[in-house]
Amino acid sequence: MTSSGEHLRRFEGRRIVVAVTGGIAAYKTCYLVRELVKGGADVQVLMSRAGTEFVSPLTFATLSGRPVIFEMFPSVAPTDPVHLRPASWGEVMVIAPATADFIGKLAHGLADDIPSTVAMAFEGRLLVAPAMNPKMWRSPAVVSNMATIEARGVNIIGPDEGEMGGVHEESGVGRMSEPDVIADRIEELLVADQNLSGKRVIVSSGPTREAIDPVRYVSNRSSGAMGDALARTARLKGAEVFLIRGKGASDVPPSGVKLIEVDSAADMALSVKELFPKSDLLVMAAAVADWTVANPAASKLKKDRGAPAIEWTATEDILAWAGEQKTHQTVVGFALETDHHLQNARQKLEQKKIDLIILNDPTQADSAFGGSTTRLTILAKDGEVIELPLLPKRIAAGHVLNVAARFIERQSG
């Protein structure tokens, strides 16, 4: 499941409808609802009658904090048609698990239970997470029905290959996608601000490693978390994203980006230079070494030979190079300053001839390397200064990219 840092209210205030149909994978939907609620979402659960045979409505009511809707004909008549309230209320409706029966109803316009009726009238985006036995998934009817709903613009996630829920079931394709993967897809569908759509974005992330010998190297404490958040958010905003990432970065890289792993500052410079001419935005979030070892040993240095005489040489200033070479591109740099923060950041902004500089003080406990939160100040070349409060890195990334998107628009116009 997603780590605790990833739960930092990424669904704050969003309205999500979760429909549960009759499959054993319904137990996994409990984890999905919990994930969404922990992320700040308001969740309305719907269930088919068959779905209630696998997990009780009480379970989902407890997890979501809302009564579950599963009766087509409730004993107390509602003020509005029961299927219209969630259909107009929700921003995204996810059906998890989506059985072959539900998929057939959706494909052929049938509405005889709560999930299929609400889906028919739903005004937001539909996300279907199929789950069924591999033989059923391969059947011509299901294949045809899936093609039909996909052609209509219904979003599909999965199914995955793996073990089935039943003890004696064969493994194969048909397993419902994992709850955290579905939650990530929901987040993508909720991103309304596609202000980087059609843009090509380069993000550098993580530390560089400068070799002393084939075994040892000099590096820094960067985890790559901020750069990874920027890359992931840029993708959510519609960009084609190239993530140039130091091999010392600590977490799994975000999905959906074109990953280029590099080791040294020279490697990173080479990759940036190759991609920069055809890019719209470069965000240099990597902690690139200022110096590299001029005389790395060809073989492992032996302890009994005493301390090695290391010669240092300055690495290329990639940010300054980009500032000199840019034509239509927007260039964003980071300034990790431990003193004279604004003065040093502004000086760097002007000297590098870039558009934005993002000031960060890594000595702060709530903004340190490897943490899940940060406190940034955005300085623009036009004099604008934006001080962000303490935020999860993924949300801070959105603010940075929104400002960068305005510069892209100006420079392309």
Beta strands, then each sheet from edge to edge (+ up, - down):
strand 1: 15-20
strand 2: 42-47
strand 3: 92-98
strand 4: 125-130
strand 5: 155-156
strand 6: 160-162
strand 7: 172-175
strand 8: 200-205
strand 9: 210-211
strand 10: 217-218
strand 11: 240-246
strand 12: 258-262
strand 13: 281-284
strand 14: 291-293
strand 15: 312-314
strand 16: 330-336
strand 17: 356-360
strand 18: 373-374
strand 19: 377-380
strand 20: 385-387
strand 21: 391-392
sheet 1: 2+ 1+ 3+ 4+ 5+
sheet 2: 6+ 7-
sheet 3: 12+ 11+ 8+ 13+ 16+ 17+ 19- 20+
sheet 4: 9+ 10-
sheet 5: 14+ 15-
sheet 6: 18+ 21-
end
